[in-house]
Amino acid sequence: GTGLSNNPRGLAYFSDTIGSNKYLYTVDGTTLKYLSGSTWTGVTNSGSVTFDSSAQINFTQAKGAMYVMDGTNAIAKVASGGSGGTLSRNGHAPKAKFSIFYNGRHYAAGVDGQPNRLYISKSSDASEFTVTTGGTQPQPDNSNDADSGGPNVPGATAFSADATGNLANAQVVDINKFDGDKITGLAKFQDVLVIFKERSIFQLTLDSTGLPVITAVS
C-alpha cells in the first residue's frame, strides 16, 4: 500500500469482534496507521497519542481491544469505533515493551526501571494496571519502590481509585528481583504463562484464590 513516510515498525492484525471489523496496523514514524484498502491511514486519535520514533513496536490483543507498546510511553489502547479504531492512552499502565493476554488478564513486562517486574491488569479492564497508594509492597501504586526507590509503575501518570489488596484489581509480581537478569519475553504453553529472562526461565500459574504462583523452570 501507499501512505507510509518511514519504514514500518511492528505489524499487527486486530480482529475487532465488537465492531465486526478487521484491521492491519503498523507504526509510521510516530503515528499508528491501519491499511484502508491500499492506503495506510492514521487511526482515529482521541488524545494526540504518539510513539517513539525509533523504538521497537509490539502489539497484544486483549478483551476486545488492541494494545500498542514502545517501551518509552505508557501502553496505548485501540478500541472499537472511529477509523481503524480509536487510539488513546489512559496513563494507568507502565511503559512496557511487550505483553500477553493470559487467563483473562493482560500481563506486561520489559519496563525500564522495573526490569524484573511483571504487571498484571485488572480482571475487568485490560488497560488498568494501577491502584491507589497503600497496601503491602510491591503494589502498582504511585509511591516509590520500597527497595530501589524508583517509581512502582514507571510510565504511569494516573492511578485508579480501586482499593489495594483486592485480587480483582491490578497486581504486580517481581521475578527474582535484583538478580541482574531482566525479563525479556512472555509466552503461553499449555495452561501456564512462561516468563523468559536473560539467563533463566520461570512459569506462572494461579492458585485457587487467583494469586500468581511462580516456579523456576531452568
C-alpha positions in Angstrom: 0.0 0.0 0.0 0.8 3.7 -0.1 0.8 6.3 2.6 3.9 5.4 4.6 6.7 8.0 5.0 9.1 5.8 7.0 10.0 2.2 7.3 7.1 0.5 9.1 7.7 -0.7 12.6 5.7 -3.5 14.1 2.8 -5.4 12.4 -0.5 -6.5 14.0 -3.8 -8.0 13.0 -6.8 -6.8 15.1 -10.0 -8.8 14.9 -12.4 -6.2 16.3 -15.3 -8.6 17.1 -17.2 -5.8 18.9 -17.3 -3.6 15.8 -17.2 -6.5 13.4 -14.0 -5.1 11.8 -10.6 -6.5 10.9 -7.5 -4.2 10.8 -3.9 -4.4 9.9 -1.7 -2.0 11.9 1.9 -0.6 11.8 3.7 2.5 13.2 4.9 5.0 10.6 7.4 7.3 12.4 5.4 8.3 15.5 1.9 7.5 14.1 -0.2 4.4 14.3 -1.7 3.6 10.9 -4.1 1.0 9.5 -4.4 -0.4 6.0 -7.5 1.1 4.5 -7.9 -0.5 1.1 -4.4 0.0 -0.4 -3.6 3.1 1.7 -2.0 3.3 5.1 -4.1 5.8 7.1 -3.8 7.3 10.6 -6.0 5.7 13.2 -8.6 7.9 14.9 -6.6 9.5 17.7 -8.6 10.7 20.8 -5.6 12.2 22.7 -2.8 13.1 20.3 -1.1 9.7 21.1 2.3 9.3 19.6 5.0 6.6 19.7 8.8 6.8 20.0 10.3 7.3 16.5 12.9 4.6 16.8 11.8 2.0 19.4 10.6 -1.5 18.6 6.8 -1.7 18.5 4.8 -4.6 19.9 1.1 -5.4 19.9 -1.2 -7.5 22.0 -5.0 -8.1 21.6 -6.9 -8.4 24.9 -10.5 -8.1 25.9 -11.8 -6.7 22.6 -9.0 -4.1 22.2 -5.5 -3.8 20.7 -2.7 -2.6 22.9 0.4 -0.9 21.4 3.8 -0.7 23.2 7.0 1.1 22.5 8.8 0.8 25.9 9.1 4.6 26.2 5.5 5.6 26.8 2.6 4.1 28.8 0.8 1.3 26.9 -1.7 2.7 24.4 -5.1 1.2 23.5 -7.0 0.9 20.3 -10.7 0.4 21.0 -13.6 -0.3 18.6 -15.0 2.7 16.7 -13.6 5.5 14.6 -11.5 5.0 11.5 -9.3 1.9 12.2 -10.5 2.0 15.8 -9.9 4.8 18.3 -6.4 5.2 19.8 -6.0 6.5 23.4 -3.6 6.4 26.3 -5.2 6.5 29.8 -1.9 6.7 31.8 -2.9 3.7 34.0 -0.2 1.5 32.5 3.6 1.1 32.6 5.9 1.9 29.7 6.1 -1.8 28.9 8.0 -3.2 25.8 5.8 -6.3 25.4 2.7 -8.1 26.9 0.5 -11.1 26.6 -3.2 -12.0 27.3 -3.4 -14.9 29.7 -6.2 -16.4 31.7 -8.5 -13.4 31.3 -5.9 -10.7 32.2 -3.3 -8.6 30.4 0.3 -9.2 31.6 3.0 -6.7 30.7 6.8 -6.5 31.3 10.0 -5.1 29.8 9.8 -1.9 31.9 12.9 0.2 32.3 13.3 1.0 36.0 11.5 -2.3 37.0 13.2 -4.9 34.8 12.2 -7.9 37.0 8.6 -6.9 37.4 5.5 -8.4 35.8 2.5 -6.1 35.7 -1.0 -7.7 35.8 -4.1 -5.8 34.8 -7.5 -5.7 36.5 -9.6 -8.7 35.7 -12.3 -6.5 34.3 -10.2 -4.0 32.3 -7.1 -4.9 30.3 -5.9 -1.2 30.2 -5.9 -0.7 34.0 -2.5 -1.6 35.7 -2.5 0.7 38.7 -4.1 1.2 42.1 -4.1 3.9 44.7 -1.4 4.3 47.3 -1.4 1.8 50.1 -1.2 -1.9 50.9 1.8 -4.2 51.2 4.6 -3.6 48.7 5.1 -4.3 45.9 2.0 -2.6 44.7 1.3 -0.9 41.3 0.6 2.4 43.1 2.0 5.9 42.8 4.6 5.5 45.6 8.2 4.6 45.1 9.5 1.0 45.2 10.5 0.0 48.8 13.8 -1.5 47.7 15.1 0.5 44.7 13.5 3.9 45.5 12.2 4.2 41.9 8.6 4.5 40.8 6.5 1.4 41.3 4.9 1.9 37.8 7.4 3.7 35.5 5.5 5.5 32.7 2.1 5.7 34.5 0.7 9.1 35.1 -2.7 8.1 36.6 -3.8 5.7 39.3 -7.2 4.1 39.8 -9.4 4.6 42.8 -9.6 0.9 43.5 -8.6 -0.4 46.9 -5.3 -2.2 47.1 -5.3 -5.8 48.1 -8.4 -6.8 46.1 -7.4 -9.7 43.8 -9.8 -8.4 41.1 -7.6 -5.3 40.8 -4.2 -4.7 39.3 -1.3 -6.6 40.7 2.4 -6.9 40.3 4.9 -9.7 40.9 8.7 -9.5 41.0 10.6 -12.4 39.4 13.8 -12.9 41.3 14.2 -9.2 41.9 17.8 -7.7 41.8 19.3 -10.9 40.3 20.7 -8.9 37.4 18.5 -10.9 35.0 15.8 -8.8 33.4 12.5 -10.2 31.9 12.9 -10.5 28.1 9.8 -12.2 26.9 6.4 -13.8 27.7 4.7 -16.8 26.2 1.9 -19.3 26.9 2.4 -23.1 26.9 -0.5 -25.4 27.7 -2.0 -23.8 30.9 1.0 -21.8 32.1 2.5 -18.4 31.4 6.2 -18.7 30.6 8.4 -15.8 31.7 11.8 -15.6 29.9 14.7 -13.8 31.5 18.2 -13.4 30.0 19.6 -16.5 31.8 16.6 -18.2 33.4 13.0 -19.3 32.7 10.0 -19.2 35.1 6.4 -20.2 34.8 3.4 -18.6 36.4 0.1 -20.3 37.4 -2.7 -19.1 39.5 -3.7 -20.7 42.8 -7.3 -21.3 43.9 -7.7 -17.7 45.1 -6.3 -16.1 41.9 -2.8 -15.3 43.3 0.1 -15.8 41.0 2.5 -18.7 41.8 6.0 -18.5 40.3 8.1 -21.6 39.7 11.6 -21.8 38.2 11.8 -23.9 35.0 15.6 -23.6 34.4 
